[in-house]
Amino acid sequence: MANLKTSRAGHRYARRGFLQQSATAVGAVFAGPLLLPSSVLALAGQVAPSNRIAVGLIGLGRQAVYANLPAFLHAPDAQVVAVCDVDAWRLEQGRKKVEDYYASQQDSGKFKGCATYRDFRELLARKDIDAVMISTPDHWHVPMAVAAVKAGKDVCCEKPLTRSIAEGRILSDWVKREKRVFRTDSEFRSLSDFRRACELVRNGRIGKLHTIRTGVPATDEALPAQSEMPVPKELDYDLWLGPAPQAPYHEKRVHPSHGFGRPGWMRVRDYCDGLILNWGTHLNDIAQWGNNTDRTGPVDVEGRGQYPPQDGLWNVLLRFEVEHRYANGVRLFYKSGQPYIRFEGSEGWVHVTYGKAIEAHPESILQFKPGPNDVRLPAKNEKRDFLDAIKTRGDTMADAEVGHRTASVCHLGHIAIQVGKKLQWDPDAERFVGNDEANQHLHTKPLRAPWRVQG
């Protein structure tokens, strides 16, 4: 197993060292020869292979295979050079998708050159990899992301970014310390109607904003405790658990074998907080953006919710209602039901339900187009945003601090439900005021060694 280097590596956008590796070294890493003709991965005459961003994907589940991997494969200025998963079947599917795609871009119809790893630390130890896409279960996000930035990689990480508010502060501080590019991988800022709604609000088209309402899908999914199953031979279950508590294997705890169906881990609180975080970090990110508070947070919170029996296997929060209040007087009402956002102001409202067209009252609000002196929010695909920032060394639309603050809004609601009291929050100190019980919830359960993340 490779040792993870913790010093910050310099940016390697021009990867001449990688392309100059000897044939012997290449043969030791790849099953076949590494073919990098000038035409591969893009139309002839576009980005030279030596100037493409070398990307490694960590986690090859449903989201990676259907959304994240294709986005990087189709980017002419990026090249997927390595994939990693603790499930050997998924790992092989990922490798095949990479090499089949790149082969289709060559006249020969052949390509070999995607390295495979079961242990993410071995991928991070490769000096030729510029950036990683983390698409793992939620409990792995921060340990892997911190390890990646320490290894000198730029990071795109699936949402919800964190399992706790303290985790988010640690991650944000490490990204800043190591001067890495970071993208919280929610696509909602790239969806035109959500961006447009925020522009209308930020430009005062609904008057003075006073209320935001957000919703996420509700669920009645619960599952009683299950008998232990044999661990599939292709799965390194101990590494899958990683920082989470030891637990008996069951397919409904992890993910479907030899498939990409919706995984069970999304309903288990040792790995995920359920829809209050999973979908909430989409819609509440837009709330934070529209309210221009995406680097701070609310000042008080209260909520109530319903859990399934906690001795069951699937035990995440099912239904909930939460109310936040910001220092500017805006109130955020957040509940389960359907995914939407609604901004209400002194002169009108604007509303977007996911999958439907934007609405407003009065309708004339929708005729507004930002002028040169108005707020114009960036219109860019989230993967393009990440790759462009790697090249410019600038900020992404949703960096680690933004992703942490968005997740914190959801965590605050979840904590208020668990404590059962209205809570005062200091967004600068990131502590509850006068409530030690609530502050105990700021930290993730103790992580199993060696996965403890230090600030």
VEXKOL-344855 format. One record per residue (C-alpha): residue in one letter; x, y, z. Coordinates in nm, 3 decimals, padded with zeros to 5 digits. Example, Ala and Ser with C-alpha at 12.3 -4.5 7.8 and 13.67 -1.06 7.14 Angstrom:
residues 2
+---------+---------+---------+---------+
| residuo |      c1 |      c2 |      c3 |
+---------+---------+---------+---------+
|       A |  01.230 | -00.450 |  00.780 |
|       S |  01.367 | -00.106 |  00.714 |
+---------+---------+---------+---------+
END
This chain:
residues 455
+---------+---------+---------+---------+
| residuo |      c1 |      c2 |      c3 |
+---------+---------+---------+---------+
|       M |  00.000 |  00.000 |  00.000 |
|       A |  00.135 |  00.340 | -00.094 |
|       N |  00.207 |  00.592 |  00.178 |
|       L | -00.002 |  00.910 |  00.153 |
|       K |  00.217 |  01.218 |  00.125 |
|       T |  00.081 |  01.507 |  00.329 |
|       S |  00.284 |  01.799 |  00.195 |
|       R |  00.118 |  02.018 | -00.065 |
|       A |  00.227 |  01.937 | -00.417 |
|       G |  00.253 |  02.213 | -00.674 |
|       H | -00.006 |  02.240 | -00.949 |
|       R |  00.062 |  02.005 | -01.236 |
|       Y | -00.170 |  02.127 | -01.507 |
|       A |  00.099 |  02.066 | -01.773 |
|       R |  00.169 |  01.698 | -01.699 |
|       R |  00.491 |  01.652 | -01.890 |
|       G |  00.633 |  01.427 | -01.620 |
|       F |  00.351 |  01.180 | -01.664 |
|       L |  00.385 |  01.168 | -02.040 |
|       Q |  00.758 |  01.115 | -02.016 |
|       Q |  00.733 |  00.801 | -01.799 |
|       S |  00.931 |  00.508 | -01.927 |
|       A |  00.757 |  00.218 | -02.095 |
|       T |  00.867 | -00.004 | -01.807 |
|       A |  00.705 |  00.219 | -01.546 |
|       V |  00.386 |  00.240 | -01.748 |
|       G |  00.373 | -00.136 | -01.782 |
|       A |  00.397 | -00.171 | -01.406 |
|       V |  00.083 |  00.036 | -01.355 |
|       F | -00.138 | -00.049 | -01.653 |
|       A | -00.248 | -00.380 | -01.795 |
|       G | -00.173 | -00.258 | -02.148 |
|       P |  00.026 |  00.017 | -02.315 |
|       L | -00.072 |  00.377 | -02.249 |
|       L | -00.174 |  00.530 | -02.581 |
|       L | -00.185 |  00.907 | -02.596 |
|       P | -00.187 |  01.025 | -02.957 |
|       S | -00.257 |  01.390 | -03.021 |
|       S | -00.614 |  01.323 | -03.133 |
|       V | -00.738 |  01.120 | -02.837 |
|       L | -01.026 |  01.249 | -02.620 |
|       A | -01.110 |  01.548 | -02.838 |
|       L | -01.132 |  01.666 | -03.192 |
|       A | -00.796 |  01.697 | -03.365 |
|       G | -00.634 |  02.032 | -03.305 |
|       Q | -00.800 |  02.096 | -02.968 |
|       V | -00.631 |  02.045 | -02.632 |
|       A | -00.296 |  01.864 | -02.645 |
|       P | -00.271 |  01.557 | -02.419 |
|       S |  00.014 |  01.716 | -02.221 |
|       N | -00.214 |  02.005 | -02.125 |
|       R | -00.518 |  01.804 | -02.020 |
|       I | -00.613 |  01.789 | -01.654 |
|       A | -00.547 |  01.438 | -01.523 |
|       V | -00.849 |  01.326 | -01.320 |
|       G | -00.896 |  01.031 | -01.088 |
|       L | -01.243 |  00.916 | -00.984 |
|       I | -01.292 |  00.776 | -00.633 |
|       G | -01.618 |  00.587 | -00.598 |
|       L | -01.796 |  00.430 | -00.894 |
|       G | -02.154 |  00.396 | -00.777 |
|       R | -02.475 |  00.516 | -00.937 |
|       Q | -02.400 |  00.889 | -00.928 |
|       A | -02.047 |  00.846 | -01.060 |
|       V | -02.138 |  00.618 | -01.348 |
|       Y | -02.450 |  00.804 | -01.464 |
|       A | -02.340 |  01.165 | -01.407 |
|       N | -01.985 |  01.234 | -01.292 |
|       L | -01.775 |  01.001 | -01.506 |
|       P | -01.945 |  01.094 | -01.837 |
|       A | -01.900 |  01.465 | -01.763 |
|       F | -01.523 |  01.428 | -01.727 |
|       L | -01.493 |  01.191 | -02.021 |
|       H | -01.662 |  01.444 | -02.250 |
|       A | -01.452 |  01.737 | -02.129 |
|       P | -01.190 |  01.806 | -02.400 |
|       D | -00.944 |  01.954 | -02.149 |
|       A | -00.958 |  01.665 | -01.902 |
|       Q | -00.850 |  01.301 | -01.909 |
|       V | -00.963 |  01.030 | -01.671 |
|       V | -00.643 |  00.841 | -01.594 |
|       A | -00.749 |  00.636 | -01.291 |
|       V | -01.057 |  00.499 | -01.115 |
|       C | -01.097 |  00.363 | -00.764 |
|       D | -01.361 |  00.160 | -00.584 |
|       V | -01.369 | -00.097 | -00.303 |
|       D | -01.607 | -00.308 | -00.515 |
|       A | -01.406 | -00.496 | -00.780 |
|       W | -01.711 | -00.540 | -01.007 |
|       R | -01.784 | -00.166 | -01.007 |
|       L | -01.417 | -00.093 | -01.053 |
|       E | -01.406 | -00.304 | -01.367 |
|       Q | -01.723 | -00.143 | -01.501 |
|       G | -01.567 |  00.199 | -01.451 |
|       R | -01.240 |  00.104 | -01.617 |
|       K | -01.428 | -00.040 | -01.913 |
|       K | -01.641 |  00.274 | -01.955 |
|       V | -01.330 |  00.492 | -01.957 |
|       E | -01.133 |  00.283 | -02.205 |
|       D | -01.433 |  00.216 | -02.430 |
|       Y | -01.504 |  00.588 | -02.454 |
|       Y | -01.147 |  00.686 | -02.529 |
|       A | -01.114 |  00.400 | -02.780 |
|       S | -01.419 |  00.537 | -02.963 |
|       Q | -01.230 |  00.865 | -03.010 |
|       Q | -00.940 |  00.702 | -03.191 |
|       D | -00.912 |  00.583 | -03.549 |
|       S | -00.775 |  00.251 | -03.427 |
|       G | -01.074 |  00.193 | -03.201 |
|       K | -00.835 |  00.084 | -02.926 |
|       F | -00.725 |  00.238 | -02.599 |
|       K | -00.558 |  00.109 | -02.282 |
|       G | -00.455 |  00.344 | -02.007 |
|       C | -00.697 |  00.370 | -01.715 |
|       A | -00.538 |  00.256 | -01.389 |
|       T | -00.753 |  00.085 | -01.127 |
|       Y | -00.722 |  00.100 | -00.748 |
|       R | -00.914 | -00.055 | -00.460 |
|       D | -00.753 |  00.179 | -00.202 |
|       F | -00.794 |  00.553 | -00.259 |
|       R | -00.461 |  00.626 | -00.089 |
|       E | -00.277 |  00.457 | -00.374 |
|       L | -00.454 |  00.678 | -00.627 |
|       L | -00.374 |  00.992 | -00.424 |
|       A | -00.007 |  00.894 | -00.409 |
|       R |  00.026 |  00.933 | -00.787 |
|       K |  00.200 |  01.263 | -00.854 |
|       D |  00.070 |  01.286 | -01.211 |
|       I | -00.296 |  01.316 | -01.104 |
|       D | -00.411 |  01.677 | -01.083 |
|       A | -00.765 |  01.641 | -00.953 |
|       V | -01.007 |  01.391 | -00.804 |
|       M | -01.383 |  01.347 | -00.815 |
|       I | -01.513 |  01.193 | -00.490 |
|       S | -01.844 |  01.008 | -00.540 |
|       T | -01.846 |  00.783 | -00.235 |
|       P | -02.101 |  00.734 |  00.045 |
|       D | -02.127 |  01.047 |  00.259 |
|       H | -01.927 |  00.917 |  00.557 |
|       W | -01.616 |  00.906 |  00.337 |
|       H | -01.642 |  01.258 |  00.190 |
|       V | -01.438 |  01.457 |  00.441 |
|       P | -01.169 |  01.194 |  00.523 |
|       M | -01.101 |  01.146 |  00.151 |
|       A | -01.124 |  01.515 |  00.061 |
|       V | -00.883 |  01.618 |  00.336 |
|       A | -00.640 |  01.343 |  00.233 |
|       A | -00.668 |  01.462 | -00.128 |
|       V | -00.590 |  01.828 | -00.056 |
|       K | -00.299 |  01.723 |  00.166 |
|       A | -00.171 |  01.522 | -00.130 |
|       G | -00.184 |  01.832 | -00.349 |
|       K | -00.498 |  01.744 | -00.547 |
|       D | -00.780 |  01.973 | -00.649 |
|       V | -01.111 |  01.823 | -00.541 |
|       C | -01.466 |  01.795 | -00.667 |
|       C | -01.678 |  01.623 | -00.401 |
|       E | -02.036 |  01.504 | -00.403 |
|       K | -02.289 |  01.663 | -00.175 |
|       P | -02.387 |  01.657 |  00.104 |
|       L | -02.031 |  01.759 |  00.170 |
|       T | -02.017 |  01.668 |  00.539 |
|       R | -02.161 |  01.449 |  00.816 |
|       S | -02.122 |  01.725 |  01.077 |
|       I | -02.061 |  02.096 |  01.113 |
|       A | -01.721 |  02.040 |  01.276 |
|       E | -01.616 |  01.822 |  00.980 |
|       G | -01.703 |  02.104 |  00.743 |
|       R | -01.489 |  02.354 |  00.929 |
|       I | -01.193 |  02.115 |  00.924 |
|       L | -01.231 |  02.057 |  00.550 |
|       S | -01.273 |  02.426 |  00.465 |
|       D | -00.967 |  02.518 |  00.666 |
|       W | -00.754 |  02.248 |  00.501 |
|       V | -00.858 |  02.359 |  00.150 |
|       K | -00.766 |  02.718 |  00.232 |
|       R | -00.439 |  02.615 |  00.398 |
|       E | -00.329 |  02.401 |  00.104 |
|       K | -00.453 |  02.650 | -00.159 |
|       R | -00.646 |  02.386 | -00.352 |
|       V | -00.936 |  02.434 | -00.593 |
|       F | -01.252 |  02.278 | -00.450 |
|       R | -01.598 |  02.228 | -00.597 |
|       T | -01.900 |  02.110 | -00.397 |
|       D | -02.071 |  01.899 | -00.660 |
|       S | -02.432 |  02.015 | -00.657 |
|       E | -02.568 |  02.097 | -01.001 |
|       F | -02.853 |  02.324 | -00.884 |
|       R | -02.657 |  02.649 | -00.928 |
|       S | -02.614 |  02.541 | -01.289 |
|       L | -02.989 |  02.492 | -01.350 |
|       S | -03.112 |  02.802 | -01.530 |
|       D | -03.440 |  02.856 | -01.343 |
|       F | -03.279 |  02.834 | -01.000 |
|       R | -03.004 |  03.074 | -01.106 |
|       R | -03.262 |  03.307 | -01.256 |
|       A | -03.470 |  03.305 | -00.937 |
|       C | -03.164 |  03.406 | -00.735 |
|       E | -03.080 |  03.685 | -00.980 |
|       L | -03.433 |  03.823 | -00.950 |
|       V | -03.409 |  03.823 | -00.571 |
|       R | -03.054 |  03.960 | -00.554 |
|       N | -03.155 |  04.245 | -00.789 |
|       G | -03.455 |  04.342 | -00.575 |
|       R | -03.722 |  04.244 | -00.827 |
|       I | -03.951 |  04.105 | -00.552 |
|       G | -03.878 |  04.397 | -00.320 |
|       K | -03.729 |  04.333 |  00.021 |
|       L | -03.685 |  03.959 |  00.077 |
|       H | -03.849 |  03.841 |  00.400 |
|       T | -03.928 |  03.470 |  00.358 |
|       I | -03.774 |  03.168 |  00.185 |
|       R | -03.950 |  02.833 |  00.164 |
|       T | -03.769 |  02.516 |  00.060 |
|       G | -03.883 |  02.157 |  00.031 |
|       V | -03.738 |  01.817 | -00.040 |
|       P | -03.899 |  01.480 | -00.119 |
|       A | -04.055 |  01.294 |  00.171 |
|       T | -03.996 |  00.927 |  00.235 |
|       D | -04.164 |  00.649 |  00.429 |
|       E | -03.876 |  00.408 |  00.373 |
|       A | -03.784 |  00.206 |  00.678 |
|       L | -03.641 | -00.143 |  00.714 |
|       P | -03.623 | -00.361 |  01.026 |
|       A | -03.294 | -00.508 |  01.142 |
|       Q | -03.166 | -00.774 |  00.902 |
|       S | -02.972 | -01.097 |  00.950 |
|       E | -02.606 | -01.085 |  00.853 |
|       M | -02.518 | -01.188 |  00.499 |
|       P | -02.186 | -01.318 |  00.360 |
|       V | -01.972 | -01.037 |  00.220 |
|       P | -01.952 | -01.059 | -00.161 |
|       K | -01.608 | -01.168 | -00.277 |
|       E | -01.569 | -00.855 | -00.491 |
|       L | -01.626 | -00.614 | -00.198 |
|       D | -01.363 | -00.494 |  00.049 |
|       Y | -01.624 | -00.438 |  00.318 |
|       D | -01.385 | -00.321 |  00.588 |
|       L | -01.253 | -00.046 |  00.362 |
|       W | -01.610 |  00.038 |  00.258 |
|       L | -01.696 |  00.093 |  00.626 |
|       G | -01.377 |  00.295 |  00.673 |
|       P | -01.443 |  00.559 |  00.941 |
|       A | -01.791 |  00.424 |  01.027 |
|       P | -01.861 |  00.185 |  01.318 |
|       Q | -01.814 | -00.187 |  01.265 |
|       A | -02.142 | -00.346 |  01.152 |
|       P | -02.255 | -00.682 |  01.009 |
|       Y | -02.274 | -00.687 |  00.630 |
|       H | -02.608 | -00.681 |  00.451 |
|       E | -02.668 | -00.578 |  00.090 |
|       K | -02.937 | -00.335 |  00.207 |
|       R | -02.675 | -00.163 |  00.423 |
|       V | -02.434 | -00.109 |  00.135 |
|       H | -02.536 | -00.122 | -00.233 |
|       P | -02.678 | -00.375 | -00.481 |
|       S | -02.429 | -00.636 | -00.594 |
|       H | -02.349 | -00.619 | -00.966 |
|       G | -02.578 | -00.323 | -01.022 |
|       F | -02.629 |  00.051 | -00.982 |
|       G | -02.968 |  00.071 | -00.812 |
|       R | -03.040 |  00.312 | -00.527 |
|       P | -02.810 |  00.210 | -00.243 |
|       G | -02.923 |  00.118 |  00.105 |
|       W | -02.652 |  00.325 |  00.276 |
|       M | -02.854 |  00.639 |  00.196 |
|       R | -03.106 |  00.530 |  00.463 |
|       V | -02.856 |  00.437 |  00.737 |
|       R | -02.746 |  00.708 |  00.980 |
|       D | -02.394 |  00.571 |  01.022 |
|       Y | -02.326 |  00.672 |  00.660 |
|       C | -02.585 |  00.936 |  00.566 |
|       D | -02.831 |  01.175 |  00.730 |
|       G | -03.111 |  01.109 |  00.484 |
|       L | -03.304 |  01.351 |  00.268 |
|       I | -03.277 |  01.641 |  00.513 |
|       L | -02.910 |  01.660 |  00.403 |
|       N | -02.910 |  01.469 |  00.074 |
|       W | -03.171 |  01.677 | -00.108 |
|       G | -03.154 |  01.965 |  00.138 |
|       T | -02.806 |  02.063 |  00.026 |
|       H | -02.950 |  02.122 | -00.321 |
|       L | -03.242 |  02.345 | -00.231 |
|       N | -03.091 |  02.520 |  00.070 |
|       D | -02.782 |  02.599 | -00.136 |
|       I | -03.013 |  02.800 | -00.362 |
|       A | -03.171 |  02.961 | -00.055 |
|       Q | -02.826 |  03.065 |  00.070 |
|       W | -02.732 |  03.193 | -00.277 |
|       G | -03.048 |  03.397 | -00.320 |
|       N | -03.020 |  03.538 |  00.032 |
|       N | -02.651 |  03.625 | -00.027 |
|       T | -02.560 |  03.436 |  00.291 |
|       D | -02.366 |  03.146 |  00.142 |
|       R | -02.057 |  03.216 |  00.356 |
|       T | -02.243 |  03.252 |  00.683 |
|       G | -02.565 |  03.108 |  00.824 |
|       P | -02.882 |  03.162 |  01.029 |
|       V | -02.889 |  03.282 |  01.390 |
|       D | -03.160 |  03.058 |  01.532 |
|       V | -03.337 |  02.735 |  01.442 |
|       E | -03.616 |  02.509 |  01.562 |
|       G | -03.776 |  02.199 |  01.414 |
|       R | -03.962 |  01.875 |  01.454 |
|       G | -03.954 |  01.547 |  01.268 |
|       Q | -04.038 |  01.179 |  01.257 |
|       Y | -03.790 |  00.891 |  01.267 |
|       P | -03.853 |  00.522 |  01.202 |
|       P | -03.769 |  00.275 |  01.482 |
|       Q | -03.402 |  00.335 |  01.557 |
|       D | -03.329 | -00.036 |  01.599 |
|       G | -03.406 | -00.089 |  01.231 |
|       L | -03.145 | -00.102 |  00.957 |
|       W | -03.288 |  00.198 |  00.771 |
|       N | -03.321 |  00.467 |  01.034 |
|       V | -03.281 |  00.814 |  00.880 |
|       L | -03.527 |  01.097 |  00.944 |
|       L | -03.846 |  01.049 |  00.742 |
|       R | -04.048 |  01.373 |  00.763 |
|       F | -03.967 |  01.712 |  00.914 |
|       E | -04.039 |  02.084 |  00.941 |
|       V | -03.766 |  02.333 |  01.030 |
|       E | -03.759 |  02.711 |  01.069 |
|       H | -03.440 |  02.919 |  01.051 |
|       R | -03.400 |  03.293 |  01.106 |
|       Y | -03.112 |  03.500 |  00.964 |
|       A | -02.956 |  03.814 |  01.108 |
|       N | -03.108 |  04.016 |  00.820 |
|       G | -03.455 |  03.914 |  00.937 |
|       V | -03.520 |  03.662 |  00.658 |
|       R | -03.692 |  03.342 |  00.769 |
|       L | -03.628 |  03.009 |  00.600 |
|       F | -03.903 |  02.747 |  00.630 |
|       Y | -03.772 |  02.405 |  00.530 |
|       K | -03.981 |  02.088 |  00.515 |
|       S | -04.024 |  01.750 |  00.351 |
|       G | -04.284 |  01.704 |  00.078 |
|       Q | -04.165 |  01.801 | -00.269 |
|       P | -03.846 |  01.968 | -00.400 |
|       Y | -03.899 |  02.340 | -00.453 |
|       I | -03.787 |  02.687 | -00.349 |
|       R | -03.993 |  03.002 | -00.306 |
|       F | -03.863 |  03.351 | -00.236 |
|       E | -04.119 |  03.598 | -00.096 |
|       G | -04.062 |  03.973 | -00.083 |
|       S | -04.247 |  04.296 | -00.016 |
|       E | -04.340 |  04.333 | -00.385 |
|       G | -04.389 |  03.978 | -00.508 |
|       W | -04.257 |  03.625 | -00.513 |
|       V | -04.068 |  03.384 | -00.734 |
|       H | -04.109 |  03.006 | -00.718 |
|       V | -03.928 |  02.709 | -00.875 |
|       T | -04.042 |  02.350 | -00.835 |
|       Y | -03.773 |  02.105 | -00.944 |
|       G | -03.851 |  01.981 | -01.294 |
|       K | -04.102 |  02.259 | -01.367 |
|       A | -04.082 |  02.611 | -01.509 |
|       I | -04.012 |  02.915 | -01.295 |
|       E | -04.317 |  03.110 | -01.172 |
|       A | -04.350 |  03.461 | -01.033 |
|       H | -04.605 |  03.715 | -00.912 |
|       P | -04.647 |  03.955 | -01.070 |
|       E | -04.553 |  03.774 | -01.390 |
|       S | -04.382 |  04.087 | -01.519 |
|       I | -04.095 |  04.006 | -01.280 |
|       L | -03.984 |  03.737 | -01.525 |
|       Q | -03.924 |  03.997 | -01.799 |
|       F | -03.626 |  04.137 | -01.610 |
|       K | -03.282 |  04.089 | -01.761 |
|       P | -02.974 |  04.199 | -01.564 |
|       G | -02.798 |  04.506 | -01.700 |
|       P | -02.430 |  04.594 | -01.674 |
|       N | -02.472 |  04.729 | -01.319 |
|       D | -02.694 |  04.449 | -01.192 |
|       V | -02.602 |  04.126 | -01.014 |
|       R | -02.519 |  03.861 | -01.272 |
|       L | -02.473 |  03.512 | -01.137 |
|       P | -02.248 |  03.272 | -01.330 |
|       A | -02.409 |  03.032 | -01.577 |
|       K | -02.187 |  02.728 | -01.598 |
|       N | -02.202 |  02.350 | -01.567 |
|       E | -02.059 |  02.237 | -01.232 |
|       K | -01.785 |  02.018 | -01.387 |
|       R | -01.691 |  02.297 | -01.629 |
|       D | -01.679 |  02.535 | -01.334 |
|       F | -01.435 |  02.300 | -01.158 |
|       L | -01.207 |  02.247 | -01.458 |
|       D | -01.196 |  02.617 | -01.543 |
|       A | -01.102 |  02.705 | -01.185 |
|       I | -00.818 |  02.450 | -01.194 |
|       K | -00.674 |  02.632 | -01.493 |
|       T | -00.718 |  02.984 | -01.353 |
|       R | -00.655 |  02.887 | -00.986 |
|       G | -00.965 |  03.091 | -00.906 |
|       D | -01.271 |  03.018 | -00.694 |
|       T | -01.550 |  02.785 | -00.801 |
|       M | -01.918 |  02.875 | -00.772 |
|       A | -01.950 |  02.650 | -00.466 |
|       D | -01.616 |  02.605 | -00.293 |
|       A | -01.552 |  02.419 |  00.033 |
|       E | -01.668 |  02.709 |  00.251 |
|       V | -01.992 |  02.746 |  00.055 |
|       G | -02.055 |  02.371 |  00.061 |
|       H | -01.986 |  02.359 |  00.434 |
|       R | -02.221 |  02.650 |  00.508 |
|       T | -02.498 |  02.498 |  00.297 |
|       A | -02.463 |  02.163 |  00.472 |
|       S | -02.461 |  02.346 |  00.805 |
|       V | -02.807 |  02.490 |  00.739 |
|       C | -02.936 |  02.134 |  00.706 |
|       H | -02.733 |  02.005 |  01.002 |
|       L | -02.873 |  02.283 |  01.220 |
|       G | -03.226 |  02.173 |  01.143 |
|       H | -03.141 |  01.809 |  01.211 |
|       I | -02.980 |  01.899 |  01.544 |
|       A | -03.277 |  02.113 |  01.650 |
|       I | -03.508 |  01.818 |  01.582 |
|       Q | -03.291 |  01.585 |  01.791 |
|       V | -03.256 |  01.828 |  02.082 |
|       G | -03.622 |  01.930 |  02.068 |
|       K | -03.563 |  02.297 |  02.150 |
|       K | -03.530 |  02.629 |  01.975 |
|       L | -03.159 |  02.694 |  01.944 |
|       Q | -02.953 |  03.012 |  01.911 |
|       W | -02.664 |  02.983 |  01.664 |
|       D | -02.350 |  03.193 |  01.628 |
|       P | -02.249 |  03.157 |  01.260 |
|       D | -01.910 |  03.321 |  01.320 |
|       A | -01.802 |  03.098 |  01.610 |
|       E | -02.006 |  02.806 |  01.467 |
|       R | -02.137 |  02.718 |  01.811 |
|       F | -02.478 |  02.706 |  01.975 |
|       V | -02.525 |  02.977 |  02.234 |
|       G | -02.584 |  02.844 |  02.586 |
|       N | -02.671 |  02.486 |  02.493 |
|       D | -02.406 |  02.224 |  02.565 |
|       E | -02.634 |  01.941 |  02.457 |
|       A | -02.674 |  02.090 |  02.110 |
|       N | -02.299 |  02.154 |  02.083 |
|       Q | -02.236 |  01.784 |  02.138 |
|       H | -02.404 |  01.727 |  01.799 |
|       L | -02.153 |  01.945 |  01.615 |
|       H | -01.910 |  01.655 |  01.587 |
|       T | -01.930 |  01.329 |  01.397 |
|       K | -01.925 |  01.011 |  01.605 |
|       P | -01.564 |  00.912 |  01.680 |
|       L | -01.407 |  00.782 |  01.360 |
|       R | -01.235 |  00.446 |  01.343 |
|       A | -00.856 |  00.466 |  01.313 |
|       P | -00.680 |  00.544 |  01.086 |
|       W | -00.954 |  00.763 |  00.944 |
|       R | -00.964 |  01.032 |  01.213 |
|       V | -00.956 |  01.372 |  01.049 |
|       Q | -00.753 |  01.632 |  01.235 |
|       G | -00.810 |  02.006 |  01.205 |
+---------+---------+---------+---------+
END
